[in-house]
């Protein structure tokens, strides 16, 4: 009998790729998504789809029955929208996460794998960013994702619910958002390049550097976190590449004309992951070089 696995946010960018991989491995995958930002066409037809919000505890709790593992990917994502509307993102990212953890606890699942964020680090004095550093969140979103980590560890300690939190570093790849407030720099650059417009680079784009991680590597890290016998007590683990690129360098790789726009609030200037803990506890390391990942995206969108 196939093991039941839940993916919250499974219609979104990362969640849909994770759903595909879990189905490939033979799991019975149930997707929970309210389609507020995800797309129904992203959901693999072999998965069982539940259209509801994680903010509705009464709706999601019964869905956890007989689930072996839970991947909590759903979130009201991105920094800038959380600055504009912190109450809405708080409801999804904190209350929604609590609802998922309580549902998982009551269903006695084997492990919850939580999609955390490197934004919790904020600005630090030294690099690379290590999990034992004191978080310095600089936006409501970063605070909320950090609180999710604390809740996971607390549920492991109080209720013996196995959890692990994976801090993602700037995930990119196929199906990433290219429209609206949820688009990242790479998504925006792809959109503008497709439209034949200049790529909007923030004024501090020469010094702003990011550790960009391909979604395929993120998916591999999640599955290893589900299987590893070395985690489950609320560990926090970076998933990055231990390399970074400036926004200007990213725009240059995607190609096309560029224009400069005002810098954005609430964002750290530089991210760079220490991934020694991921190697030690998960046996994980990134396999896709950034240049190769961008080349694949350009090919997907028929860029010369």
N, C-alpha and C positions, 0 to 999 in steps of 0.2 A: 504494500500500500504506500502510495506517495505521501511524503510529509507535506503538511500544509504550511505555507509561508505567506506572511502578509507584507505588502509593500505599501506604505502610505505615500501619497504623492507619486504613484506609479504611472500617472499620465504626463508627468513632467519630464524635463530633460534627463536628469540623472536617474530618476525612478524608473523610467521606461527602459533604459538600457539595462538597469539592474534586473528588471522583470524578465527581459529577454534572456539574460544569462542564467537566471534561476530556472527558467523553463527548459533551457538547453541541458541543465544538469538533472532534470527529471522531477523537479518539485511541483507541487500543486499551488500555484501562485494566485493569491487574492489581492487585487489592487483596490485601495481606498483613495478616492480623489473627488473633489467637488468641482473640478474643471474650471476653477476660477483663473488659473494660469496655465494648467496643463491642457493637453489636447486629446480628445477621445481617439483620434487616429494614431496617437503614439502608443496606445494600449494594445499589446499583443493579443490577438483574438483567442489565443489558447489560455489566457488568464481569465479569472473570474473577476468581473468589474463591479464595484459597489460605488455608485455615485452618491457620496455624502461627505460631510465635513468632519474633520477630527475635533471640531469645536462642539459637536453634538455627541456627548458621552452616551446618551441613551441609544443613539443610532449605531455607534461603532462597537460598543462593548460586546454585543452578541456575535459580531463577526469574528471575534478572537477565539471563539470556542474551538478547541482541538488544534490550534495553531502551535507549531513547534518553534518557529522563529519569527521575529518582527523586525523589519527594516523601516525605521522611522525617518523617511526622507522628506515628507511634506513640511512645508514652511511658507510663511509670507516672506519671500526672499528679497534680498538686496538692501543696501544701506540707505540710499537716498529716499525710497518710499517710506522707510521707517522713520526718517527724520520729519517727513511731511505729515505722516499719520501714525504716530507711535501706538495709539490705542488699538488700532486694527491689527497691526503686526504683533502686538503683545498678546492679543486674544488667541491668535493662531499659534504663535511660537512658544508661548508659555502655557496657557490654559490647554491648548491642543496637545502639547507634549505631555502634560500631566494626565490628560484623558487617555492617551495611548499607554502610558506607564501603568495606570490603574487597571486598564483593560487587560494588559499583558500579565500583570500580577495576578489578577483574579482568574485568568485562564491558565495560569501556571506554565507559561511559555518557557522554553529552554534558554532563550537569550534575546535581548533587544539590542540591535545595532543602530546607534543614533548618529544621524548626519549632523555633526557639529561644524564649526566654522573657524578658520584661522583669523577672522576679524576680531575674535575675542582677545588676541594679543594686543591689538592697537599698536601704538608706537612703543618700541622697546629700545633700550640704549645699546644693546649688543645683538649681533646676529651670528649664527642662524637662530631661529626661534625654536626654543625647546619647551616641551610640555611642562617642565617644572618651573617655568617663569610665572610670575604673578600676572594674571590678565589685566589689561588696561583698555577695556572696551571704550570706543569713542562714538558710538551711535546706539540708538535703541535696539537695532537689529543685533549688534554685537553683544549687547547686554543680554538680550533674550536668548541667544544661542548659548551663551555661557551658562545662564540659569538652567537651560536644558541639560547641560553636562552635570551640573550640581544635583539636579533632580535624579538623573540616572544613577549617580554614585550613591545618593541617599536611599534610593529604592533597593540597590544592591545590599546596602548595609542594614537597612531596617527590615526589609521584607524578603531578603535572599533572592531577589530577582536578578539574574545574571544580565549585566549590561556592559557595553563598551561604546565609547564616544570617539568618532573619527573626525578630526579637524581637517576639512578639505581646504586646499590652497588653489584658488582661482581655476575652477574646472571649466574646460572648454571641449568642444567637439560637435559631432553631428547632432542635430535637433536642439541645439542651444537656442535660447531666446534671442531673437533679432529685432523684436518690436517692443515698444512701450518701456515702462519704468524698470522692467526686470532684465533688460538687456545689459550685458557686460560690455567692456570695451571691444572685445573681439566680435561679439554679436552685432554691435553698432557699426563696426568697421565693415563687416560683411554686408550688412544692409545697405550702407552708403555706397559701397563699391558696386553692388548690384544695380543701384539706382543711378550710377554714374556721377555721384556727388563726391566732393572732397571728404576725406576722413577727418572727423572732429577730434583733435588731440588736445587734452587739457594742457594749460600753460606750464604746469610742472611736469609734463610728460617726459622730459629728458632725464629727470632725476627720480620720477616715480617708477619703481621696478616691482614686478610681480613674479611669483613662483607659479607658473602656469602648469596645470596637471590635466592630462588627457582623461576624458570620461571613462575610457576602457580601463585605465589603471585604477581609477576610483572604484569601479565595479569589482575589479579583481581584489582590491583591498577589503571591500565589504564582505565578499564571499569567504576570504581568509579569516576575517574577524568572526564570522559565523562558525567556522570550523576549528579555529585555534583552541587548544587546551590550555593556553597560557593567559587567556583573558576571560573576563566575565564578572569582575568585581568593581566595575565603574572606571576602568582605565581610560585615559585620554591619549589618543595616538594621532600624530601628524600623518597626513597623506599628501605629500608634495614631491618635488623632484630634486631639491637642494641645488637648484639653479634658477636664475631669474633674468628677466628681460625688461627693458624700459618700454613705456607705452609708444614712444617714437619708433623703437626697434620693431615692435609688433606691427605698427602701421606700415613700416617699410616692407616687412615680409608679406603682408597682405597686398600691398601695392596700390597705386593710384595717387592722386593729388591729396594734399593735407591742408587743414586749416586749424588754427589754435582757438580754443574756447576757454572760459574761466575755469579755474580749478574747483573741485568739489569738496564739500565739507565732510567731516567724519571718517576720512579714509587715511590709513597709514601710508607713508611714502614708500616704504620698502617692505616686502615680505620675502622670506627665504627660510625654507623648512629644514630643520634637523630631522632626519628620517631614521635615525639609529634605532629608536624604539619600535618603529614599524618593522624594521628588519629583524629585530630580536624577538618580538612577541608574535608577529604574524608571518614572518618569512617573506615579507613583501618588499619589492622595490619597483620603481617605475620602469617601464619598458619602452615607452614611446617618447622619442626626442621631440622637443617642441617644434623644431623645423619640419620634421616629418609629419607631425600632427597638423600644422598649418598647411603644408603642401596637400594633404589629403582633403582638407576643407576647401581649398581653392579648386581642387579637381572636382569635388562634389558640386560646386557652384559654377563650374565651367569657366573659371578665371584662367587667363593665359599666364 
